[in-house]
């Protein structure tokens, strides 16, 4: 299938407008730095990403912090998806206790700041349960993002056509088999876009774990700023890295969506 010329022209204009916007922001930053009398030292930034020691490449503090951020984000994302799915199923279940517990969890998490939850887990629960900083950070992010992911999963499950449920029950499938083979596979395709936004939010929210001395990307950046006073260079570099992470995550999910769409009608749907 070939794209229409008009669509290609519109895409080109979007790219041009994006580049012009970036150029305008760069000009504003340059003008602002002139007014402040700030002296830029961008040449020092690469040394905090990669260094050469005895002829070998060695990760700098920013790259080390990025690895920690990826570890925290990946672990939190998997756990948040599991928590969100279980909570959504509890809210849709016939168990009154399950629904009440799910609602209490959702209302508690969504109506309190993430920073407070991180402090509560680290300063209150971690000493009791003997949790490390890393574990406390992962749990705090997972429970926080899982509350929002649960509503996304619930919306996806509810949006599956009622006829799919009725057909599954008419075939004698149990609730477990209906969810596993028919409902959830269809719901996952529907919830991928909003889950992507939630995953990007998780990556950005992971910067808050630096408040409990987890040496992620943000914590390493703060340490470099305190040592070198390269305030603007370091924070702009961190912003660019987080932007790149979000962009790569969006591209990955788009690829998954195209692969799912290319398969056509899933074999597990009931007609």
N, C-alpha and C positions, 0 to 999 in steps of 0.2 A: 504494500500500500504506500503510495507516494503522498507526501504532504502537499497541501495546497500552497501556492505561492504567497497568498495573503497571510497565511499562518507563519510562513518563514520570515516574511517582512516584519510581522508583529513581534516575533521572537527576537529578531535582530534589534528592533527598537528598544525592547526591554533590556537587552544586554547593554546597549549604548546608554540608556538612562541610568542603569545600575553603575556603569563606569563613571558617568558624569557625577553621580551622587557621591561616589567614593572620592573622586577628584575634588569636589567641593568640600567634603569633610577634611581632606588632607590640607587644602588651602586654609580652611578655618583654623585647624590645629597649628599650622605654621605661623599664621598671623598672631594667634594667641600666645605662642611661645616667644615670638618677637616682643610682644608687649610685656611679657613676664621677664624677659631677658634670660630665658632658659637656654642652656647650651646642650645640644643633643650629642649623645655618644653611642650611636647605634652600633658602631664597630665592636663594642664590648659585649653585645648580646649573644652573638654566636658562640662565644666561649662558655656561656652558661647553658648552652644546649648540647654541644659536642666539643670535646677537646682532644688533642693528640698528646699522648704520653708514651715516650719511648717507642715511637713509631706505630703505636696502636691507638685506634679511636676509643675514646672513653666517654661514657654518658656524663653530661653535666647535670647540675642540680635541677634544672627545669625539665630535662628529659626523665630524670629519676622521679620527679614529682608527677610527670605525666603518666608514667607506668603505674604509680600508686593510684592516681585518679581513675585510670582504666580498670584496675583491679577492683576498686571500691564500686565503681559504676556497674561493672559487669555482674559482680556478685549481688549487688542491690537490685539490679534489673531482673535477674532470674527469680530472686526471692520475692520481689514485689509482684511479679506476674503470678506466682503461685498463690501468694496471699490474696491478691485481687480476685483470682478465679475462685478460690475457696469461699471468699466472702460473698461473691456474687451468687454462687450456688446456694449458700446458706440463706441469703435474702429471698431466693426464689423457691426454697424448700417448703415443705409442709410442716416443718418443726417450728413451733412457737419459740422454743428456747434458742434455736439456731438463728432465727430472724431477729430476736431481741439482742443477742450477742453481737450480731453483725451491725445492727443499727448503733449500738453503744460504741463499738469500735470506730465506725465511720464518723459519728458525730464528735467523738473525742478527738480523733486525729485531725479532721478537717477544720475544727474550730480552735486549734491551738497552733502556735507558730512552730515551724520545724526546728528553729534554734533552741527553743525551750525543750522540745522532745529529745534533741541531741544531748543537752545538758542533763536532763532527767535520766536518760539511759546511762550516761557516762558517770555522773557523780552519785547517782542513787542506786541504780540497778547493777552497774558493772562491779562495784565492790562486793555486792551480795552474791552475784552469780559468777564472780571471777572472770569477767570479760575483759578482753584487751581493747585498746583504743580502736583498732581496726574493726573488730567485731561489733563494738557499740556503734560505730559509724555506719556500718552496713545495715545493722538492724534498724537504726533510726531512719535511714533513707528508705529502706524496704517497707517499713510500716507506713511511712508518710505517703510514698508514691503508690503503695498498694491500695490505699483507701480510694484514691482517684481512679486507679486501674480497675477496681471492682465495679464502679459505676459504668465504665466503658464496656467491660465484659457483660454486665447485666443488660445494657442497652443492646448489645449485639445479639445476645441470646433471645431477648424479647422480640427483636426485629425479624427473627426467622419465621417464615410463614407458618401459620397455625396448621395448615394442611400437612406440613412435614411431621408435626407431632402426632396428629391423628393417624396418618398413614403408618408411622412407626408403631404406635400402640395397636393398630389393627393387625399388624404382622406379628404381634405377640412379644415385641422387644421390651425389655425391662427399662427402668429409668436410666440405669447406668449405661446400658447398651445404646439407648436413644441419644443420650448426651455424647457418648464417646464416638459413635459411628455416624451420626447424622447432624445433631445440632451444633456441637462445638466446632467441627471442621468448617461448617458454613459461617458460624459466628466469627471465627478467627479472621476470615477474609474481610468481613465487614468492619472489624475493629482495628485492623492494621494501621490505617492513617491516624486515628486519634491516639493509638498506643505509641506511634512514632513521636508525636508531640509530647507525650508524657515521658518517653525515654529521654528526649532532648532536655526536658525540664529536670529530669533526674541528674543528668550529667552536669548541668549548670548548678543545681542545688548541692552537688557534692562539694562545691567550694566551701560550704559551711563547716565541713568536718575539720577544716584547719583550726577551728576554734577550740578543739580538744587535742591539739598538737599532733594530728595525723599529718605527716609530711607529704601531702598531695601537692598538686601543681600550684595552688594558691598559697599554701604555706611556704613552699620553696621561694615563690616570688616575693612574699613578704620578708623573708630572711635576706634575700638579695637586696631589696630596697633598703632595709635597715643597715646593711653593710656598705652599700655603694652609693645610695641616694639617687640611683637611676630610676626615679619615680615613674615618669611617663613612658620611658622605653620598656621597662619591665611590664607595667600594667597593659600597655598596648600589645605587647607580645603575648601576654596571657589571654587577652581578649581574642587575638587572632587564632590562638591554639584552640580555645573553646569553640570559636566559630567554625574552624576546620573540622573539629570532632562532630559538631551538630550537622554540618554539611555532609560528611561521610556517612553518618548514620541515616540521614534522609535518602541518600543515594542507595544505600544497602536495602532499605525497606522498599524503595521504588522497584529495585531489581526483583525482590521477592514477590511484589504485587504483579509484576509482568509475567513472572514464571507461573504464578497461580492462575492469572488470566489466560495464559497461553494454553493451559490444560483444558479450557472449556468447562462444560458442566461437570462438576465433581461426581465421581462414581458413587459416593456415599449419600447423595441426596435422593430422596424418595419422590417419585413423580406420581 
